[in-house]
Amino acid sequence: MKWVLIGEVATSHGNRGEIKVIPHTDFPERFLDMSEVRLFGKTDQEPRLVRRLEQARLHKGAVILKLEGVDSIDNAQALRGMHIKVSTAEVVPLPEGSYYIFQLIGLECVTTTGLSLGRITEVLQTGANDVYVVKPPPGLTDQAEILIPVLPHVVLEVDLERGQVLIELIDGLLE
């Protein structure tokens, strides 16, 4: 199963075993509707702990959670640094034409002329527009990576079924 990071335990909160979570999601309110929390170590591929969620609230840009069986400051502090993840089936649906980064990583970028530019390895969120970081195939360019601005006239189509992104090659992209 594939998992998506939605938060990281920062510290304990109060003296009843609550934890303060830094959200890694555009939808922190999603924590309010969860019935259980899956906790992962930073490199774990599967949950290390699963706890029933007793209470959740938003607080100053963070999320405060009370988990079943975590009833003291020491219990809460033991969870510091752990990641909270959901399965890919549990992600909040996005509007049509919007994608999660995990959906884009690994997609092949192909120009309108059929030239493969390589695969997306990272998505930079610059504020103005996202940028796809693409690892080109050997011999295409001297660059170690190609930076593709995510603009409507450059990124023409994302096809998750085919695993491809259609790119309009603009001047300077391969130089």
N, C-alpha and C positions, 0 to 999 in steps of 0.2 A: 504494500500500500504506500502511496506517496503522501507526504505530510507537508503542510504549509505553516510556517512560523507566523503566529499572530501576537505574541507577546513574550516578554522576558521578565522573570521575577527579579526585582531590584533589591528589595529588603523586606523586613517585617514592618507592620504598621500597627501601632497600639500594643496592648498587652494581652490580647485574646487570641493571638495566633493568626491574625489577618496578614495577608501579603500585599505588597505594593507591586503592581505590574506595569512596566512600560509597554504600551501597545505598539505593535509593529503592523498595524492594519489601518486602513482608512476608515474602518467601521468599528471603533472601540465599543460602541453600544452593543455589539454582538455578544460581549461578555455577559450582559444583563439577561440574556435569554438562554444561556448555556445551562445544562443540567449536570455536566461533569467536565472536569479539566484533565487533559492529558499532559503530563510533565515529562520532558526529555532532557537528558544531559546534552551539552553542546554538540557532541558528535554522535549521539544515539540515533539509530535508524528506526527504533520502535520505542513506544512509551516506557519510561522507567516506573512511573507511578500514574495511577488513574484515581482521582478523588471526586466524590460528589461535591458539587458546588452548593453551599448553604446560602451564601449571600454575595451580591456583587453591587458595586456602585462606582460611578465616575467621580474622580476627585483631583482637581488641579492638573489636568492633562494626563493623569494616570488612572489606573483601575485598581480598586481595592477589592480583594477577594477573600472570602472566608471559606476554607475547604474543610470537609468532614475529616476528623482525625488530626487536624492541625490546630492544637488548642493552647499553644504557648509561644512565647517569643522564640525560644530555642528551636521548637519545631518549625516555625516560620523561617527563621534564619538559615536552617539547614537546606531550604529550597532556593536560596539566593543563587542567581546565575542560571537557573533552569529555564528551559524554553517551554512555552505553551504552544501547542500545534493542533491544527484540525486537519482532517483528511481533505483531499482535493474535492471530494463530493460535498463537503460541508462549507465551501467558500461562499461568500455572499455573491449572488449573481450580479454581473456588471451589465451596463447598457450595451446594446449591439455596437460593435466596432471598438470596444474597450477590452483589454486583455490583462490578465495577471502576468507578472514577470515570469513566473514559473512556466507559464504556457508558451512564452516566447523563446526561452533558452533552448538552444538546440535546433531551432528552425533554420532552414536553408534560405539564404537570401539570393534571389535569382533576378537578373535584369529583364527588361521587356524584350531583349534580344536573345534571351536564353542562357546568358553567361552566369555561371555560379560564382557568387562573391564569397561564399563560405557560410559558416554557421554562426548564429548569435551566441555569444558566450556571456554577455552581460548587458544590462540595460542601465544607462546612466540617467538619473532624473535631475536635470539641470535647472528646472524652474520654468524656463521659457518653453522648452520642448524636450522630450526624451531623446536619447541618442542610443542606437543599437551599436554595440561593440561586436564586430564580426572578425573571426579568425579566417583569413583567406587561404585558399589552397596554395600549395607550393607553385611558384612561377608566375602567379597572377600579378603580384606587386612586390616591391621591396619592403613595404610596410609590414610590421608584425601584426597589425590589426587595422581594420577599416572602420571609421566612425561614420555611421549613417544617421543623419538627423531625421527624426520622426516628424515629417511634415507632409501634408496631404499631396503635394506635387512630387514628393520623393518616394514615400511608402504608399504604393497604390492599392495593395490588397494584402491581407493576412489570411492565409488558408490553413487553419489548424488541421483539417482532415488530411491534406496533402503534405503538411509539414513544411510549407513554404511561405515566404514573404516576397511579393512582387515589388521590385525596385526600379524606379526611373533613374538611370545613371546620370548624374549631374557632373558638370565640369569640376575637376579637382578632387573627386571622390577617390580615385585610384592613384593620385600623385603623392 
